[in-house]
């Protein structure tokens, strides 16, 4: 367990602990993690240096209709990054499972209660949309935009986070407008140490980024312990510290775990994340 995970707020989380699954609806299963715990360590104590949201997809959503017949669906949730809390992912899964034997008269009732409970846990606005398994468009892979930086023949020997790898990564004599992506982002869960895999998208206008140094920096997360949202905010802040940007957006397409995938998005000038889907999701 990471030293960060020893904060008292994590003691009540179900992550990393044996758990009994609730058979009836229970909103109390949702557990918040204050965003400021991590932001304080990055020096973000006042106005946020970014906008954005966390987009969650859930693939294991089910409830009973008024006649007791099971209904299954897929869910997309948007959490604005200004919300006070992150919803801890295992608690999210346990909460969704508590709907399995709960009756609802209509799908609108499910959306209403999901919106209320998730907004309450996050202490911020949350939007919820439910899809039938036959609605494919929202879940179809799009491929990653821009140029992939993964095919460089470079030596790597740094697998612990090192932001100083970005110190020499910018050519301030060249201004560009480009999008880069990498499939090599890997970090570890703050609590359990389990691996988290993602494709990372960086869109920017500003001093040209040296792709070799950027890739070294991305790979340096490989043994780093933090939640998905925290990693993406850290990447954004590190890039802003060392670079010179007119605009910057950082987005990650994390692979699914426990029936959930998370796509954090942080930007200087956009609130709503563009829709990209990796075929690994």
Residue frames relative to the residue before (quaternion, step in Angstrom):
aa qw qx qy qz dx dy dz
X 1.0000 0.0000 0.0000 0.0000 0.00 0.00 0.00
X 0.4885 -0.6636 0.4881 0.2875 3.56 -0.98 0.91
X 0.5987 -0.5616 0.4281 0.3780 3.58 -1.18 0.56
X 0.6012 0.5684 -0.3595 0.4316 3.58 1.07 -0.70
X 0.6676 0.5354 -0.2926 0.4267 3.57 1.07 -0.78
X 0.5793 0.5950 -0.3793 0.4082 3.60 1.23 -0.08
X 0.3949 0.7028 -0.4882 0.3343 3.59 1.26 0.09
X 0.5922 -0.6196 0.3746 0.3536 3.64 -0.93 0.83
X 0.5854 0.6007 -0.3863 0.3838 3.60 1.05 -0.61
X 0.6734 0.5115 -0.3006 0.4410 3.60 1.12 -0.61
X 0.5074 0.6832 -0.4138 0.3233 3.60 1.21 -0.31
X 0.7180 0.4442 -0.2523 0.4726 3.59 1.09 -0.66
X 0.5269 0.6493 -0.4161 0.3571 3.60 1.21 -0.09
X 0.4689 -0.6872 0.4734 0.2894 3.62 -1.05 0.66
X 0.4870 0.6936 -0.4279 0.3140 3.59 1.22 -0.38
X 0.8283 0.1917 -0.1712 0.4979 3.55 -0.85 1.04
X 0.6759 0.4577 -0.2901 0.4995 3.59 1.27 0.14
X 0.5690 -0.5588 0.4587 0.3919 3.62 -1.17 0.51
X 0.0796 -0.8284 0.5541 -0.0189 3.57 -0.90 0.93
X 0.2792 -0.7080 0.6198 0.1914 3.53 -1.14 0.73
X 0.3762 -0.7442 0.5119 0.2062 3.55 -0.91 0.95
X 0.4013 -0.7130 0.5284 0.2266 3.55 -0.87 1.03
X 0.3213 -0.7639 0.5328 0.1712 3.57 -1.02 0.81
X 0.7467 0.2755 -0.1913 0.5745 3.59 1.28 -0.12
X 0.7061 -0.4936 0.3252 0.3900 3.52 -1.24 0.60
X 0.1248 0.7811 -0.5991 0.1241 3.54 -0.88 1.02
X 0.2664 -0.7980 0.5256 0.1264 3.58 -0.23 1.31
X 0.5917 0.6022 -0.3615 0.3957 3.59 1.17 -0.50
X 0.5198 0.6381 -0.4150 0.3878 3.58 1.24 -0.16
X 0.5947 0.5711 -0.3656 0.4318 3.60 1.14 -0.53
X 0.0820 -0.8068 0.5851 0.0053 3.57 -0.86 1.01
X 0.2993 -0.7755 0.5312 0.1639 3.60 -0.82 0.98
X 0.1448 -0.7196 0.6658 0.1341 3.53 -1.34 0.43
X 0.4057 -0.7302 0.4840 0.2606 3.64 -0.52 1.08
X 0.4618 -0.6928 0.4823 0.2723 3.57 -0.83 0.97
X 0.6450 0.5690 -0.3426 0.3778 3.58 0.99 -0.74
X 0.4896 0.6545 -0.4475 0.3629 3.62 1.18 -0.28
X 0.7406 0.3791 -0.2150 0.5115 3.55 0.93 -0.89
X 0.6396 0.5451 -0.3385 0.4232 3.57 0.99 -0.77
X 0.5955 0.5652 -0.3682 0.4364 3.59 1.04 -0.65
X 0.6780 0.4984 -0.2959 0.4522 3.58 0.95 -0.87
X 0.6839 0.4471 -0.2783 0.5049 3.59 1.24 -0.39
X 0.5561 -0.6358 0.3766 0.3804 3.57 1.29 0.08
X 0.4979 0.6159 -0.4505 0.4121 3.59 1.24 0.38
X 0.1397 0.8248 -0.5284 0.1450 3.58 -0.06 1.28
X 0.7221 0.3602 -0.2352 0.5418 3.59 1.23 -0.24
X 0.8191 -0.0867 0.1141 0.5555 3.54 -0.85 -1.03
X 0.5092 -0.6532 0.4655 0.3121 3.56 -0.98 0.82
X 0.4007 -0.7250 0.5046 0.2434 3.62 -0.98 0.78
X 0.7456 0.3121 -0.1794 0.5608 3.57 1.29 0.08
X 0.2904 -0.6577 0.6478 0.2518 3.48 -1.49 0.07
X 0.3458 0.7777 -0.4979 0.1665 3.55 -1.23 -0.12
X 0.2755 -0.7481 0.5865 0.1432 3.50 -1.35 -0.18
X 0.3356 -0.6689 0.6138 0.2513 3.51 -1.41 0.17
X 0.1487 -0.7895 0.5932 0.0530 3.57 -0.68 1.12
X 0.1097 -0.7980 0.5923 0.0178 3.57 -0.68 1.16
X 0.1204 -0.7449 0.6502 0.0892 3.55 -1.16 0.74
X 0.1076 -0.7871 0.6065 0.0325 3.57 -0.93 0.95
X 0.2191 -0.8225 0.5215 0.0600 3.56 -0.78 1.10
X 0.7212 0.3832 -0.2246 0.5316 3.59 1.27 -0.22
X 0.2887 0.7489 -0.5289 0.2759 3.55 0.55 1.24
X 0.1744 0.7849 -0.5750 0.1513 3.57 -0.73 1.04
X 0.0255 0.7648 -0.6432 0.0272 3.54 -1.25 0.61
X 0.4815 -0.6348 0.5068 0.3292 3.59 -1.29 -0.05
X 0.3977 -0.6779 0.5464 0.2893 3.57 -1.09 0.64
X 0.7526 -0.4196 0.2531 0.4398 3.59 -1.26 0.06
X 0.6799 0.4533 -0.2820 0.5027 3.60 1.26 -0.35
X 0.5872 -0.6071 0.3576 0.3984 3.58 1.26 0.08
X 0.4954 0.6503 -0.4300 0.3831 3.59 1.28 0.14
X 0.4683 -0.6914 0.4651 0.2939 3.62 -0.84 0.90
X 0.1331 -0.7369 0.6589 0.0718 3.51 -1.23 0.71
X 0.1080 -0.7861 0.6039 0.0754 3.58 -0.98 0.78
X 0.0262 0.8054 -0.5909 0.0380 3.53 -1.14 0.62
X 0.3453 -0.6670 0.6030 0.2690 3.50 -1.39 -0.08
X 0.2075 -0.8093 0.5452 0.0688 3.55 -1.04 0.77
X 0.1098 -0.7401 0.6586 0.0804 3.52 -1.25 0.68
X 0.0474 -0.7916 0.6091 -0.0116 3.57 -0.84 1.06
X 0.1575 -0.7622 0.6204 0.0963 3.53 -1.14 0.73
X 0.0880 -0.7755 0.6250 0.0142 3.57 -0.79 1.12
X 0.3571 -0.7219 0.5439 0.2357 3.60 -0.64 1.04
X 0.5186 -0.6703 0.4318 0.3087 3.59 -0.97 0.83
X 0.5755 0.5673 -0.3893 0.4422 3.61 1.25 -0.07
X 0.4418 0.6761 -0.4712 0.3547 3.61 1.22 -0.11
X 0.5771 -0.6332 0.3957 0.3308 3.58 -0.99 0.82
X 0.8263 0.2161 -0.0489 0.5178 3.57 0.94 -0.94
X 0.3697 -0.6036 0.6445 0.2890 3.45 -1.46 0.27
X 0.3473 -0.6806 0.5895 0.2621 3.59 -1.13 0.58
X 0.4070 -0.7231 0.4987 0.2506 3.58 -0.60 1.12
X 0.5297 -0.7232 0.3450 0.2780 3.54 -0.67 1.18
X 0.6601 0.4862 -0.3411 0.4600 3.64 0.90 -0.74
X 0.6282 0.5201 -0.3442 0.4652 3.59 1.01 -0.70
X 0.5952 0.5547 -0.3473 0.4664 3.58 1.14 -0.68
X 0.6655 0.5008 -0.2998 0.4652 3.58 0.92 -0.92
X 0.6645 0.5006 -0.3071 0.4622 3.59 0.90 -0.92
X 0.6279 0.5337 -0.3256 0.4636 3.56 1.05 -0.79
X 0.6672 0.4914 -0.3104 0.4660 3.59 0.86 -0.90
X 0.6440 0.5222 -0.3254 0.4547 3.59 1.01 -0.76
X 0.6148 0.5641 -0.3541 0.4223 3.59 1.12 -0.56
X 0.5974 0.5583 -0.3643 0.4457 3.58 1.26 -0.18
X 0.4857 0.7388 -0.4044 0.2339 3.56 1.21 -0.51
X 0.7855 0.2525 -0.1338 0.5489 3.60 1.02 -0.77
X 0.5092 0.6332 -0.4138 0.4106 3.57 1.21 0.54
X 0.3418 -0.7617 0.5217 0.1756 3.58 -0.89 0.97
X 0.0283 -0.7645 0.6441 -0.0027 3.52 -1.11 0.87
X 0.4928 -0.6862 0.4527 0.2850 3.56 -0.96 0.87
X 0.8102 0.0045 0.0446 0.5844 3.59 1.03 -0.74
X 0.6377 -0.5412 0.3821 0.3930 3.56 -1.21 0.48
X 0.5888 0.5831 -0.3651 0.4243 3.58 1.13 -0.62
X 0.6242 0.5335 -0.3381 0.4598 3.59 1.11 -0.62
X 0.6230 0.5249 -0.3355 0.4730 3.57 1.08 -0.69
X 0.6519 0.5091 -0.3103 0.4686 3.58 0.91 -0.94
X 0.6494 0.5361 -0.3200 0.4342 3.59 0.93 -0.87
X 0.7197 0.4350 -0.2724 0.4676 3.58 0.81 -0.93
X 0.6023 0.5397 -0.3565 0.4678 3.60 1.09 -0.63
X 0.6611 0.5131 -0.3035 0.4556 3.57 0.90 -0.92
X 0.6632 0.5100 -0.3030 0.4564 3.58 0.91 -0.90
X 0.7189 0.4623 -0.2655 0.4461 3.58 0.77 -1.03
X 0.6851 0.4786 -0.2949 0.4633 3.59 0.89 -0.87
X 0.6254 0.5198 -0.3322 0.4778 3.58 1.06 -0.73
X 0.6504 0.5217 -0.3134 0.4546 3.57 1.02 -0.79
X 0.6719 0.4866 -0.2977 0.4724 3.57 0.95 -0.84
X 0.7087 0.4504 -0.2564 0.4787 3.58 0.93 -0.90
X 0.2306 -0.7722 0.5376 0.2482 3.58 1.20 -0.59
X 0.6786 0.3757 -0.2968 0.5570 3.52 0.86 1.11
X 0.6565 -0.5223 0.3681 0.4009 3.54 -1.28 0.24
X 0.0268 -0.7729 0.6337 -0.0190 3.55 -1.03 0.94
X 0.1718 -0.7609 0.6142 0.1194 3.57 -1.00 0.81
X 0.1397 -0.7955 0.5888 0.0305 3.56 -1.01 0.88
X 0.0144 0.7730 -0.6341 0.0143 3.55 -1.00 0.86
X 0.1903 -0.7772 0.5922 0.0946 3.58 -0.92 0.95
X 0.1571 -0.7810 0.6024 0.0504 3.55 -1.06 0.88
X 0.4380 -0.6349 0.5523 0.3162 3.55 -1.22 0.45
X 0.6356 -0.5458 0.3732 0.3986 3.63 -1.16 0.43
X 0.6660 0.5097 -0.3061 0.4506 3.62 1.19 -0.39
X 0.5733 0.5496 -0.3952 0.4616 3.60 1.26 -0.05
X 0.1316 -0.8718 0.4716 0.0163 3.54 -0.04 1.36
X 0.5680 0.6683 -0.3894 0.2812 3.58 0.99 -0.78
X 0.6793 0.5126 -0.3021 0.4295 3.59 0.84 -0.95
X 0.7623 0.3856 -0.1790 0.4881 3.59 1.11 -0.67
X 0.4739 0.6754 -0.4360 0.3593 3.58 1.28 0.13
X 0.4838 -0.6685 0.4708 0.3122 3.63 -0.81 0.90
X 0.2703 -0.7726 0.5586 0.1339 3.54 -1.05 0.83
X 0.4174 -0.6325 0.5207 0.3931 3.55 1.12 -0.63
X 0.5001 -0.6629 0.4767 0.2884 3.56 -1.23 0.45
X 0.4552 -0.7090 0.4684 0.2659 3.61 -0.97 0.81
X 0.7898 0.3623 -0.2314 0.4375 3.55 -1.28 0.31
X 0.7013 -0.4702 0.3604 0.3965 3.53 -1.33 -0.41
X 0.3733 -0.7024 0.5619 0.2269 3.56 -1.02 0.85
X 0.2453 -0.7986 0.5367 0.1185 3.59 -0.86 0.98
X 0.4762 0.7387 -0.3915 0.2727 3.59 1.28 0.03
X 0.6740 0.5578 -0.2894 0.3884 3.60 1.17 -0.47
X 0.4230 0.7052 -0.4679 0.3237 3.57 1.16 0.47
X 0.3550 -0.7239 0.5520 0.2128 3.57 -0.97 0.84
X 0.2537 0.7670 -0.5412 0.2335 3.56 0.08 1.31
X 0.4690 -0.6460 0.5235 0.2978 3.54 -1.23 0.53
X 0.1073 -0.7865 0.6074 0.0296 3.57 -0.98 0.92
X 0.0894 0.8000 -0.5911 0.0510 3.57 -0.89 0.90
X 0.6410 0.4992 -0.3208 0.4867 3.58 1.29 0.21
X 0.0297 0.8223 -0.5638 0.0709 3.58 -0.46 1.25
X 0.6128 0.4573 -0.3718 0.5264 3.55 1.26 0.45
X 0.6317 -0.6061 0.3255 0.3573 3.52 -0.87 1.03
X 0.0872 0.7829 -0.6055 0.1132 3.54 -0.83 1.08
X 0.2364 -0.8086 0.5271 0.1116 3.57 -0.12 1.31
X 0.5873 0.6004 -0.3801 0.3874 3.61 1.11 -0.51
X 0.4825 0.6445 -0.4436 0.3936 3.59 1.25 -0.12
X 0.6516 0.5082 -0.3088 0.4710 3.58 1.23 -0.40
X 0.4707 0.7182 -0.4309 0.2774 3.60 1.23 -0.32
X 0.7760 0.2771 -0.1508 0.5462 3.59 1.07 -0.74
X 0.4696 0.7358 -0.3881 0.2957 3.57 1.26 0.34
X 0.7170 0.4601 -0.2468 0.4619 3.61 1.21 -0.17
X 0.2400 -0.7396 0.6169 0.1218 3.54 -1.02 0.97
X 0.2010 -0.8362 0.5023 0.0897 3.57 -0.09 1.29
X 0.5808 0.5620 -0.3868 0.4441 3.59 1.26 0.06
X 0.7399 0.3344 -0.2066 0.5459 3.59 1.27 -0.18
X 0.1502 -0.7715 0.6147 0.0664 3.56 -0.86 1.04
X 0.0061 -0.8112 0.5829 -0.0465 3.57 -0.81 1.02
X 0.2217 -0.7050 0.6522 0.1685 3.51 -1.40 0.26
X 0.2781 0.7851 -0.4977 0.2420 3.58 -0.15 1.24
X 0.2672 -0.7168 0.6179 0.1818 3.52 -1.39 0.28
X 0.0857 -0.7854 0.6130 0.0078 3.53 -0.92 1.02
X 0.0279 -0.7970 0.6006 0.0567 3.57 -1.16 0.46
X 0.1063 -0.7663 0.6314 0.0523 3.50 -1.32 0.52
X 0.3118 -0.7404 0.5668 0.1826 3.55 -1.11 0.74
X 0.5931 0.6383 -0.3231 0.3693 3.59 1.30 0.00
X 0.4181 0.6786 -0.5041 0.3326 3.60 1.13 0.40
X 0.1422 0.7546 -0.6274 0.1297 3.52 -0.83 1.07
X 0.0471 0.7623 -0.6437 0.0487 3.54 -0.93 0.96
X 0.4329 -0.6900 0.5125 0.2717 3.58 -1.27 -0.13
X 0.5945 -0.5669 0.4358 0.3678 3.55 -1.15 0.65
X 0.5481 -0.6498 0.4285 0.3061 3.56 -0.93 0.94
X 0.7477 0.4055 -0.2086 0.4827 3.60 1.00 -0.83
X 0.8153 0.3066 -0.1366 0.4719 3.58 0.66 -1.12
X 0.4003 -0.7168 0.4775 0.3130 3.58 1.16 -0.53
X 0.4352 0.6925 -0.4714 0.3299 3.61 1.24 0.10
X 0.5386 -0.6583 0.4146 0.3235 3.61 -1.01 0.74
X 0.1652 -0.7367 0.6494 0.0911 3.52 -1.19 0.77
X 0.1508 -0.8117 0.5634 0.0303 3.57 -0.72 1.14
X 0.0729 0.8170 -0.5672 0.0735 3.59 -0.96 0.79
X 0.3136 -0.6455 0.6470 0.2576 3.48 -1.42 0.26
X 0.2230 -0.8026 0.5487 0.0702 3.56 -0.80 1.08
X 0.1223 -0.7800 0.6121 0.0439 3.56 -0.99 0.92
X 0.0285 -0.7794 0.6258 -0.0125 3.58 -0.85 1.02
X 0.0241 -0.7784 0.6270 -0.0224 3.57 -0.67 1.16
X 0.1295 0.8228 -0.5402 0.1199 3.57 -0.76 0.93
X 0.1851 -0.6886 0.6815 0.1649 3.49 -1.47 0.28
X 0.5201 0.6322 -0.4397 0.3694 3.57 -0.60 1.06
X 0.7890 -0.2643 0.2198 0.5092 3.55 -1.24 -0.48
X 0.5283 -0.6723 0.4218 0.3016 3.55 -0.86 1.02
X 0.3395 -0.7367 0.5567 0.1789 3.57 -0.95 0.98
X 0.4071 -0.6733 0.5629 0.2532 3.54 -0.99 0.88
X 0.4006 -0.7735 0.4383 0.2215 3.57 -0.45 1.20
X 0.6178 0.5405 -0.3569 0.4459 3.59 1.05 -0.63
X 0.6853 0.4720 -0.2892 0.4733 3.57 0.90 -0.88
X 0.6190 0.5365 -0.3414 0.4609 3.56 1.04 -0.73
X 0.6633 0.4977 -0.3102 0.4650 3.58 0.93 -0.85
X 0.6202 0.5299 -0.3436 0.4652 3.59 1.00 -0.74
X 0.6469 0.5176 -0.3125 0.4646 3.57 0.98 -0.85
X 0.6513 0.5130 -0.3180 0.4600 3.60 0.88 -0.92
X 0.6849 0.4823 -0.2873 0.4645 3.59 0.89 -0.92
X 0.5904 0.5901 -0.3742 0.4040 3.62 1.13 -0.49
X 0.5603 0.5822 -0.3912 0.4406 3.62 1.26 -0.10
X 0.4385 0.7740 -0.4129 0.1954 3.57 1.25 -0.39
X 0.7763 0.2448 -0.1562 0.5596 3.61 1.10 -0.57
X 0.4425 0.7079 -0.4340 0.3387 3.56 1.27 0.35
X 0.2576 -0.7806 0.5565 0.1212 3.59 -0.98 0.90
X 0.3717 0.6816 -0.5624 0.2846 3.55 -0.51 1.24
X 0.5640 -0.5703 0.4641 0.3759 3.54 -1.26 0.38
X 0.7101 -0.4692 0.3225 0.4143 3.57 -1.28 0.46
X 0.7028 0.4847 -0.2782 0.4402 3.56 0.71 -1.12
X 0.6502 0.5296 -0.3107 0.4474 3.55 1.02 -0.83
X 0.6316 0.5376 -0.3334 0.4482 3.59 0.99 -0.80
X 0.6932 0.4751 -0.2918 0.4567 3.58 0.86 -0.93
X 0.6275 0.5034 -0.3466 0.4824 3.60 1.02 -0.65
X 0.6360 0.5231 -0.3332 0.4591 3.58 1.00 -0.73
X 0.6375 0.5132 -0.3291 0.4710 3.60 0.94 -0.83
X 0.6442 0.5186 -0.3224 0.4605 3.58 0.92 -0.88
X 0.6923 0.4834 -0.2815 0.4559 3.59 0.81 -1.02
X 0.6514 0.5117 -0.3203 0.4596 3.60 0.96 -0.82
X 0.6490 0.5072 -0.3207 0.4676 3.59 0.95 -0.82
X 0.6623 0.5044 -0.3056 0.4621 3.57 0.95 -0.86
X 0.6374 0.5444 -0.3348 0.4304 3.59 1.04 -0.72
X 0.7886 0.3365 -0.1636 0.4879 3.58 0.88 -0.92
X 0.7213 0.4537 -0.2513 0.4591 3.59 1.13 -0.53
X 0.3298 -0.6967 0.6001 0.2140 3.53 -1.38 -0.06
X 0.0689 0.8547 -0.4992 0.1248 3.55 0.00 1.35
X 0.3324 -0.6654 0.6250 0.2367 3.49 -1.29 0.56
X 0.7741 -0.0503 0.0379 0.6299 3.58 1.20 -0.58
X 0.0077 0.7917 -0.6097 0.0380 3.55 -1.12 0.75
X 0.0284 0.7642 -0.6442 0.0147 3.55 -1.06 0.86
X 0.0846 -0.7762 0.6245 0.0175 3.56 -1.03 0.90
X 0.0452 0.8011 -0.5901 0.0891 3.57 -0.76 1.07
X 0.1041 -0.7904 0.6006 0.0610 3.58 -1.07 0.72
X 0.2219 -0.7370 0.6264 0.1235 3.52 -1.11 0.84
X 0.1232 -0.8247 0.5506 0.0383 3.57 -0.02 1.31
X 0.4893 -0.6636 0.4826 0.2956 3.55 -1.07 0.75
X 0.6429 -0.5809 0.3685 0.3369 3.51 -1.26 0.56
X 0.0773 0.7506 -0.6559 0.0207 3.52 -1.20 0.70
X 0.8445 0.0750 -0.0756 0.5249 3.57 -0.86 0.97
X 0.6829 -0.5044 0.2845 0.4453 3.55 1.09 0.70
X 0.6854 0.4240 -0.2759 0.5238 3.60 1.26 0.27
X 0.0106 0.7466 -0.6603 -0.0809 3.53 -1.19 0.55
X 0.2550 -0.7808 0.5647 0.0797 3.53 -1.14 0.81
X 0.0793 -0.7925 0.6046 0.0116 3.55 -1.00 0.91
X 0.1065 -0.8064 0.5800 0.0441 3.61 -0.03 1.25
X 0.0619 -0.7835 0.6183 -0.0052 3.57 -1.12 0.80
X 0.0279 0.7831 -0.6192 0.0501 3.56 -0.85 1.05
X 0.0241 0.8252 -0.5543 0.1061 3.55 -0.88 0.99
X 0.4990 -0.6326 0.4995 0.3182 3.54 -1.22 0.48
X 0.8455 0.1951 -0.0320 0.4960 3.58 1.03 -0.71
X 0.7192 0.3644 -0.2546 0.5341 3.61 1.22 0.21
X 0.3154 -0.7448 0.5596 0.1806 3.55 -1.07 0.79
X 0.7521 0.3785 -0.1909 0.5046 3.57 0.91 -0.97
X 0.4190 -0.7176 0.5033 0.2369 3.56 -0.82 1.02
X 0.4394 -0.6499 0.5378 0.3086 3.61 -1.00 0.73
X 0.4603 -0.7019 0.4696 0.2737 3.57 -1.05 0.69
X 0.1360 0.7343 -0.6524 0.1289 3.50 -0.61 1.26
X 0.0680 -0.7824 0.6182 0.0340 3.57 -1.11 0.71
X 0.3101 -0.7335 0.5789 0.1753 3.55 -0.80 1.05
X 0.4992 -0.6416 0.4732 0.3393 3.59 -1.10 0.59
X 0.5527 0.5758 -0.4035 0.4475 3.63 1.26 0.03
X 0.6139 0.5560 -0.3588 0.4306 3.58 1.20 -0.25
